[in-house]
Amino acid sequence: MARHTLLVLAMVVRDQLYLELDQEEKNILKWACLLHDIAKLSSPTIEGKDHVHPFKSGIIVLDLFERMGLIENISEASKIKLS
């Protein structure tokens, strides 16, 4: 696993907002951290960097969670209190 991905996960699980989530929300967020680069280096790129991949990755992860039965539907993900 990429060092960057593990650092993202490590930073998130120490965040105060993360600590306030229930266990199900924490699990979803941890999986999202692990999969956040799944769409990296897709287009468009700006100055050789892919700034859109986190959003594309989020769509892929939500679809995957729905298929796996982790969430009932995509709109359920909007209930996660991230801010």
C-alpha positions as CSV (number, residue, x, y, z in Angstrom):
1,M,0.0,0.0,0.0
2,A,1.3,3.5,-0.8
3,R,2.8,5.5,2.0
4,H,0.6,8.5,1.0
5,T,-2.6,6.4,1.5
6,L,-1.5,5.3,4.9
7,L,-0.6,8.8,5.9
8,V,-4.0,10.0,4.8
9,L,-5.7,7.3,6.9
10,A,-3.4,8.1,9.9
11,M,-4.2,11.8,9.8
12,V,-8.0,11.2,9.5
13,V,-8.3,8.8,12.4
14,R,-6.6,11.4,14.7
15,D,-8.9,14.2,13.6
16,Q,-11.4,15.5,16.2
17,L,-14.3,15.3,13.8
18,Y,-13.5,11.7,13.0
19,L,-13.5,10.9,16.8
20,E,-17.1,12.3,17.0
21,L,-18.5,9.9,14.4
22,D,-20.3,6.6,15.2
23,Q,-18.5,3.3,14.3
24,E,-20.3,2.8,11.0
25,E,-19.4,6.3,9.8
26,K,-15.8,5.8,11.0
27,N,-15.6,2.5,9.0
28,I,-16.9,4.2,5.8
29,L,-14.5,7.0,6.2
30,K,-11.5,4.7,6.7
31,W,-12.4,2.8,3.5
32,A,-12.8,6.1,1.7
33,C,-9.3,7.0,2.8
34,L,-7.9,3.7,1.6
35,L,-9.6,4.1,-1.8
36,H,-9.3,7.9,-2.3
37,D,-6.7,7.6,-5.1
38,I,-8.6,4.9,-7.0
39,A,-9.2,7.2,-10.0
40,K,-5.8,9.0,-9.9
41,L,-4.3,10.3,-13.1
42,S,-7.6,10.5,-14.9
43,S,-8.3,13.5,-17.0
44,P,-8.4,16.4,-16.9
45,T,-4.9,17.2,-15.7
46,I,-3.7,20.7,-14.8
47,E,0.0,21.3,-15.2
48,G,0.5,17.6,-15.1
49,K,-1.5,17.0,-11.9
50,D,-4.9,15.4,-11.6
51,H,-6.9,17.6,-9.3
52,V,-10.2,15.9,-10.1
53,H,-9.4,12.4,-9.0
54,P,-10.7,12.8,-5.4
55,F,-14.2,13.6,-6.7
56,K,-14.1,10.8,-9.3
57,S,-12.7,8.4,-6.6
58,G,-15.6,9.4,-4.3
59,I,-18.1,8.4,-6.9
60,I,-16.4,5.1,-7.5
61,V,-16.2,4.4,-3.7
62,L,-19.8,5.2,-3.1
63,D,-20.9,3.0,-6.0
64,L,-18.7,0.2,-4.6
65,F,-20.2,0.7,-1.1
66,E,-23.7,0.5,-2.4
67,R,-22.9,-2.7,-4.4
68,M,-21.4,-4.3,-1.3
69,G,-24.4,-3.4,0.8
70,L,-22.4,-1.0,3.1
71,I,-24.9,1.8,2.3
72,E,-28.4,1.4,1.0
73,N,-28.1,4.1,-1.7
74,I,-26.0,6.9,-2.7
75,S,-28.2,9.5,-1.0
76,E,-27.6,7.8,2.3
77,A,-23.9,8.9,2.1
78,S,-25.0,12.5,2.5
79,K,-25.9,11.7,6.1
80,I,-22.3,11.3,7.0
81,K,-21.3,14.3,9.2
82,L,-17.9,15.3,7.9
83,S,-18.0,18.9,8.8
